[in-house]
């Protein structure tokens, strides 16, 4: 798959749900494809359900994340669908349109990673039979990558850190896309355990009661 920083024509910052990726926006970077084929992935049952997302917003505003299984005929069988909704507890109103995104999980050694699919400018719809294949064939595609840890009713998401990744790979670079293939990054994580690649700051998801 193509890698590098030569893609243009769309702005991911305006689309990515800000609250859940605040640490990614500070230090995160994109990769050209998931760390592993979602057809060979697994579903981590711990991730399924409704979650409250830590966010720097007024106390009355809550961001709810609903994570469920997703599959369509002809598409990968082990994707997650993530729906994000903002709710103002003071007015009892939903203050955002639901945002549908998709993820897959990769296990490397004792650690687990989430590949969060970022859409091209014309959107992302894996509910269509050819939706995933269309994303794969789009040269503007990318993923955000998180290492995650589950601790009871809490999930911590640690984004891939652009500067740390460049240092580990012994390269310099600019832009938001790591200039190596996802296969090369997978091999690096496998060799090193991913130490030093991910931010120490986590976004926290708390299981909703």
C-alpha positions as YAML, in Angstrom:
chain: A
units: angstrom
residues:
- id: 1
  name: UNK
  ca: [0.00, 0.00, 0.00]
- id: 2
  name: UNK
  ca: [1.07, 3.56, -0.65]
- id: 3
  name: UNK
  ca: [2.69, 5.42, 2.18]
- id: 4
  name: UNK
  ca: [4.21, 8.85, 2.67]
- id: 5
  name: UNK
  ca: [2.88, 12.34, 3.13]
- id: 6
  name: UNK
  ca: [1.75, 13.11, -0.43]
- id: 7
  name: UNK
  ca: [-2.00, 12.78, 0.06]
- id: 8
  name: UNK
  ca: [-4.12, 15.89, -0.12]
- id: 9
  name: UNK
  ca: [-7.61, 17.07, -0.90]
- id: 10
  name: UNK
  ca: [-9.30, 16.57, 2.45]
- id: 11
  name: UNK
  ca: [-9.07, 17.62, 6.06]
- id: 12
  name: UNK
  ca: [-9.26, 14.89, 8.69]
- id: 13
  name: UNK
  ca: [-9.16, 17.29, 11.65]
- id: 14
  name: UNK
  ca: [-12.67, 18.55, 10.93]
- id: 15
  name: UNK
  ca: [-14.07, 15.04, 10.87]
- id: 16
  name: UNK
  ca: [-12.35, 13.08, 13.62]
- id: 17
  name: UNK
  ca: [-14.41, 13.21, 16.85]
- id: 18
  name: UNK
  ca: [-12.35, 15.68, 18.87]
- id: 19
  name: UNK
  ca: [-13.19, 14.51, 22.39]
- id: 20
  name: UNK
  ca: [-12.10, 10.92, 21.99]
- id: 21
  name: UNK
  ca: [-8.86, 11.81, 20.21]
- id: 22
  name: UNK
  ca: [-7.65, 14.87, 22.06]
- id: 23
  name: UNK
  ca: [-4.32, 13.22, 22.82]
- id: 24
  name: UNK
  ca: [-4.04, 11.98, 19.23]
- id: 25
  name: UNK
  ca: [-4.51, 15.49, 17.93]
- id: 26
  name: UNK
  ca: [-1.68, 16.67, 20.15]
- id: 27
  name: UNK
  ca: [0.90, 13.99, 19.41]
- id: 28
  name: UNK
  ca: [-0.70, 11.35, 17.20]
- id: 29
  name: UNK
  ca: [-0.13, 10.37, 13.60]
- id: 30
  name: UNK
  ca: [-1.77, 8.32, 10.90]
- id: 31
  name: UNK
  ca: [-0.64, 5.10, 9.23]
- id: 32
  name: UNK
  ca: [-1.46, 4.06, 5.69]
- id: 33
  name: UNK
  ca: [-3.47, 0.93, 6.58]
- id: 34
  name: UNK
  ca: [-4.45, -1.20, 9.60]
- id: 35
  name: UNK
  ca: [-1.67, -3.14, 11.31]
- id: 36
  name: UNK
  ca: [-3.38, -6.37, 10.25]
- id: 37
  name: UNK
  ca: [-6.07, -7.48, 7.84]
- id: 38
  name: UNK
  ca: [-9.44, -7.20, 9.63]
- id: 39
  name: UNK
  ca: [-10.39, -10.52, 8.05]
- id: 40
  name: UNK
  ca: [-7.75, -12.10, 10.30]
- id: 41
  name: UNK
  ca: [-8.64, -10.04, 13.35]
- id: 42
  name: UNK
  ca: [-10.60, -10.93, 16.46]
- id: 43
  name: UNK
  ca: [-13.35, -9.24, 18.44]
- id: 44
  name: UNK
  ca: [-12.37, -8.25, 21.97]
- id: 45
  name: UNK
  ca: [-15.59, -8.66, 23.93]
- id: 46
  name: UNK
  ca: [-14.32, -6.19, 26.55]
- id: 47
  name: UNK
  ca: [-14.75, -3.32, 24.09]
- id: 48
  name: UNK
  ca: [-18.42, -3.94, 23.32]
- id: 49
  name: UNK
  ca: [-21.09, -1.81, 24.97]
- id: 50
  name: UNK
  ca: [-21.75, 1.80, 25.98]
- id: 51
  name: UNK
  ca: [-18.97, 4.05, 27.26]
- id: 52
  name: UNK
  ca: [-18.53, 7.57, 28.61]
- id: 53
  name: UNK
  ca: [-15.57, 9.33, 27.03]
- id: 54
  name: UNK
  ca: [-13.26, 11.55, 29.06]
- id: 55
  name: UNK
  ca: [-13.36, 15.04, 27.60]
- id: 56
  name: UNK
  ca: [-12.40, 18.60, 28.37]
- id: 57
  name: UNK
  ca: [-15.87, 20.11, 28.09]
- id: 58
  name: UNK
  ca: [-18.41, 21.60, 30.52]
- id: 59
  name: UNK
  ca: [-19.47, 19.10, 33.18]
- id: 60
  name: UNK
  ca: [-22.98, 18.96, 31.79]
- id: 61
  name: UNK
  ca: [-21.84, 17.71, 28.38]
- id: 62
  name: UNK
  ca: [-21.29, 13.99, 28.02]
- id: 63
  name: UNK
  ca: [-19.91, 12.09, 25.06]
- id: 64
  name: UNK
  ca: [-21.29, 8.57, 24.78]
- id: 65
  name: UNK
  ca: [-19.55, 5.93, 22.69]
- id: 66
  name: UNK
  ca: [-21.44, 2.83, 21.57]
- id: 67
  name: UNK
  ca: [-19.18, 0.02, 20.32]
- id: 68
  name: UNK
  ca: [-20.72, -2.98, 18.59]
- id: 69
  name: UNK
  ca: [-19.91, -5.71, 16.12]
- id: 70
  name: UNK
  ca: [-20.13, -4.87, 12.44]
- id: 71
  name: UNK
  ca: [-20.15, -7.06, 9.37]
- id: 72
  name: UNK
  ca: [-21.85, -7.07, 5.97]
- id: 73
  name: UNK
  ca: [-21.93, -9.78, 3.28]
- id: 74
  name: UNK
  ca: [-18.72, -9.61, 1.30]
- id: 75
  name: UNK
  ca: [-16.94, -7.45, 3.87]
- id: 76
  name: UNK
  ca: [-14.62, -8.14, 6.83]
- id: 77
  name: UNK
  ca: [-16.36, -10.16, 9.57]
- id: 78
  name: UNK
  ca: [-14.55, -8.73, 12.57]
- id: 79
  name: UNK
  ca: [-14.98, -4.97, 12.49]
- id: 80
  name: UNK
  ca: [-16.28, -2.75, 15.26]
- id: 81
  name: UNK
  ca: [-18.80, -0.01, 14.58]
- id: 82
  name: UNK
  ca: [-18.38, 3.01, 16.83]
- id: 83
  name: UNK
  ca: [-21.17, 5.55, 17.25]
- id: 84
  name: UNK
  ca: [-20.46, 8.79, 19.14]
- id: 85
  name: UNK
  ca: [-23.18, 11.03, 20.55]
- id: 86
  name: UNK
  ca: [-22.92, 14.19, 22.67]
- id: 87
  name: UNK
  ca: [-25.58, 14.77, 25.33]
- id: 88
  name: UNK
  ca: [-26.18, 17.86, 27.47]
- id: 89
  name: UNK
  ca: [-27.36, 16.63, 30.87]
- id: 90
  name: UNK
  ca: [-28.49, 20.13, 31.91]
- id: 91
  name: UNK
  ca: [-30.97, 20.47, 29.05]
- id: 92
  name: UNK
  ca: [-31.52, 16.74, 28.42]
- id: 93
  name: UNK
  ca: [-30.80, 17.29, 24.74]
- id: 94
  name: UNK
  ca: [-28.65, 15.45, 22.24]
- id: 95
  name: UNK
  ca: [-26.38, 18.17, 20.89]
- id: 96
  name: UNK
  ca: [-24.60, 16.35, 18.06]
- id: 97
  name: UNK
  ca: [-25.53, 14.13, 15.17]
- id: 98
  name: UNK
  ca: [-24.42, 10.53, 15.68]
- id: 99
  name: UNK
  ca: [-20.99, 9.91, 14.16]
- id: 100
  name: UNK
  ca: [-20.46, 6.43, 12.71]
- id: 101
  name: UNK
  ca: [-16.90, 5.15, 12.42]
- id: 102
  name: UNK
  ca: [-15.24, 1.76, 12.21]
- id: 103
  name: UNK
  ca: [-12.32, 0.02, 13.88]
- id: 104
  name: UNK
  ca: [-10.52, -3.31, 13.94]
- id: 105
  name: UNK
  ca: [-8.26, -4.91, 16.51]
- id: 106
  name: UNK
  ca: [-4.71, -6.19, 16.14]
- id: 107
  name: UNK
  ca: [-2.91, -8.35, 18.71]
- id: 108
  name: UNK
  ca: [0.89, -8.29, 18.79]
- id: 109
  name: UNK
  ca: [2.51, -10.18, 21.63]
- id: 110
  name: UNK
  ca: [0.78, -9.30, 24.88]
- id: 111
  name: UNK
  ca: [-0.52, -5.95, 23.63]
- id: 112
  name: UNK
  ca: [-3.65, -5.01, 21.72]
- id: 113
  name: UNK
  ca: [-4.15, -2.20, 19.23]
- id: 114
  name: UNK
  ca: [-7.13, -0.46, 17.65]
- id: 115
  name: UNK
  ca: [-7.01, 0.59, 14.01]
- id: 116
  name: UNK
  ca: [-9.46, 3.47, 13.60]
- id: 117
  name: UNK
  ca: [-10.42, 3.97, 9.95]
- id: 118
  name: UNK
  ca: [-10.37, 7.58, 8.77]
- id: 119
  name: UNK
  ca: [-12.61, 8.46, 5.82]
- id: 120
  name: UNK
  ca: [-11.70, 10.21, 2.59]
- id: 121
  name: UNK
  ca: [-13.46, 13.46, 1.82]
- id: 122
  name: UNK
  ca: [-16.58, 11.75, 0.48]
- id: 123
  name: UNK
  ca: [-17.21, 9.86, 3.72]
- id: 124
  name: UNK
  ca: [-16.93, 6.34, 5.01]
- id: 125
  name: UNK
  ca: [-19.67, 3.74, 4.83]
- id: 126
  name: UNK
  ca: [-18.76, 0.16, 5.59]
- id: 127
  name: UNK
  ca: [-22.46, -0.77, 5.72]
- id: 128
  name: UNK
  ca: [-22.38, -1.09, 1.93]
- id: 129
  name: UNK
  ca: [-21.17, -4.41, 0.56]
- id: 130
  name: UNK
  ca: [-18.15, -2.87, -1.15]
- id: 131
  name: UNK
  ca: [-17.56, -0.17, 1.49]
- id: 132
  name: UNK
  ca: [-14.38, -1.59, 2.96]
- id: 133
  name: UNK
  ca: [-12.90, -2.45, -0.45]
- id: 134
  name: UNK
  ca: [-13.65, 1.09, -1.62]
- id: 135
  name: UNK
  ca: [-11.72, 2.45, 1.38]
- id: 136
  name: UNK
  ca: [-8.76, 0.13, 0.68]
- id: 137
  name: UNK
  ca: [-8.59, 1.30, -2.93]
- id: 138
  name: UNK
  ca: [-8.72, 4.99, -2.03]
- id: 139
  name: UNK
  ca: [-5.21, 6.49, -1.99]
- id: 140
  name: UNK
  ca: [-6.36, 9.09, 0.59]
- id: 141
  name: UNK
  ca: [-7.17, 6.43, 3.19]
- id: 142
  name: UNK
  ca: [-5.48, 6.29, 6.58]
- id: 143
  name: UNK
  ca: [-5.89, 4.94, 10.11]
- id: 144
  name: UNK
  ca: [-5.32, 6.31, 13.55]
- id: 145
  name: UNK
  ca: [-3.60, 3.73, 15.73]
- id: 146
  name: UNK
  ca: [-4.06, 3.24, 19.47]
- id: 147
  name: UNK
  ca: [-2.58, 0.82, 21.92]
- id: 148
  name: UNK
  ca: [-5.26, 0.04, 24.49]
- id: 149
  name: UNK
  ca: [-5.52, -1.43, 27.94]
- id: 150
  name: UNK
  ca: [-8.64, -2.76, 29.65]
- id: 151
  name: UNK
  ca: [-8.88, -2.37, 33.41]
- id: 152
  name: UNK
  ca: [-12.23, -3.61, 34.67]
- id: 153
  name: UNK
  ca: [-14.84, -1.12, 33.52]
- id: 154
  name: UNK
  ca: [-12.27, 1.27, 32.04]
- id: 155
  name: UNK
  ca: [-10.41, 1.39, 28.72]
- id: 156
  name: UNK
  ca: [-7.33, 3.52, 28.17]
- id: 157
  name: UNK
  ca: [-6.42, 4.52, 24.61]
- id: 158
  name: UNK
  ca: [-2.79, 5.52, 23.94]
- id: 159
  name: UNK
  ca: [-2.27, 7.06, 20.48]
- id: 160
  name: UNK
  ca: [0.72, 6.38, 18.28]
- id: 161
  name: UNK
  ca: [3.08, 9.32, 18.81]
- id: 162
  name: UNK
  ca: [4.52, 10.85, 15.64]
- id: 163
  name: UNK
  ca: [7.76, 12.09, 17.17]
- id: 164
  name: UNK
  ca: [8.38, 8.90, 19.14]
- id: 165
  name: UNK
  ca: [7.73, 6.78, 16.05]
- id: 166
  name: UNK
  ca: [10.12, 8.85, 13.93]
- id: 167
  name: UNK
  ca: [12.81, 8.49, 16.59]
- id: 168
  name: UNK
  ca: [12.33, 4.71, 16.87]
- id: 169
  name: UNK
  ca: [12.52, 4.36, 13.09]
- id: 170
  name: UNK
  ca: [15.60, 6.56, 12.89]
- id: 171
  name: UNK
  ca: [14.05, 9.04, 10.50]
- id: 172
  name: UNK
  ca: [12.88, 12.60, 10.28]
- id: 173
  name: UNK
  ca: [9.58, 13.59, 8.82]
- id: 174
  name: UNK
  ca: [6.82, 16.12, 8.60]
- id: 175
  name: UNK
  ca: [3.05, 15.93, 8.28]
- id: 176
  name: UNK
  ca: [0.51, 13.68, 9.91]
- id: 177
  name: UNK
  ca: [1.20, 10.40, 8.03]
- id: 178
  name: UNK
  ca: [4.00, 8.11, 9.19]
- id: 179
  name: UNK
  ca: [6.17, 7.56, 6.07]
- id: 180
  name: UNK
  ca: [6.47, 3.79, 6.42]
- id: 181
  name: UNK
  ca: [4.11, 0.96, 5.57]
- id: 182
  name: UNK
  ca: [1.84, -0.57, 8.19]
- id: 183
  name: UNK
  ca: [3.69, -3.87, 7.63]
- id: 184
  name: UNK
  ca: [6.99, -2.25, 8.61]
- id: 185
  name: UNK
  ca: [5.41, -0.71, 11.68]
- id: 186
  name: UNK
  ca: [3.89, -4.08, 12.63]
- id: 187
  name: UNK
  ca: [7.35, -5.68, 12.42]
- id: 188
  name: UNK
  ca: [8.86, -2.91, 14.56]
- id: 189
  name: UNK
  ca: [6.20, -3.35, 17.24]
- id: 190
  name: UNK
  ca: [6.70, -7.12, 17.14]
- id: 191
  name: UNK
  ca: [10.46, -6.74, 17.64]
- id: 192
  name: UNK
  ca: [10.36, -4.05, 20.32]
- id: 193
  name: UNK
  ca: [7.01, -4.60, 22.01]
- id: 194
  name: UNK
  ca: [6.02, -1.12, 20.87]
- id: 195
  name: UNK
  ca: [7.97, 0.51, 23.67]
- id: 196
  name: UNK
  ca: [8.48, 4.22, 23.16]
- id: 197
  name: UNK
  ca: [6.10, 4.45, 20.19]
- id: 198
  name: UNK
  ca: [2.91, 5.49, 21.92]
- id: 199
  name: UNK
  ca: [1.92, 8.55, 23.91]
- id: 200
  name: UNK
  ca: [1.93, 8.31, 27.69]
- id: 201
  name: UNK
  ca: [-1.29, 10.35, 27.76]
- id: 202
  name: UNK
  ca: [-4.45, 8.30, 27.40]
- id: 203
  name: UNK
  ca: [-8.05, 9.00, 26.48]
- id: 204
  name: UNK
  ca: [-10.24, 7.10, 28.96]
- id: 205
  name: UNK
  ca: [-13.51, 5.32, 28.25]
- id: 206
  name: UNK
  ca: [-15.59, 4.49, 31.33]
- id: 207
  name: UNK
  ca: [-18.27, 1.82, 31.14]
- id: 208
  name: UNK
  ca: [-21.70, 3.44, 31.36]
- id: 209
  name: UNK
  ca: [-23.88, 2.14, 34.18]
...
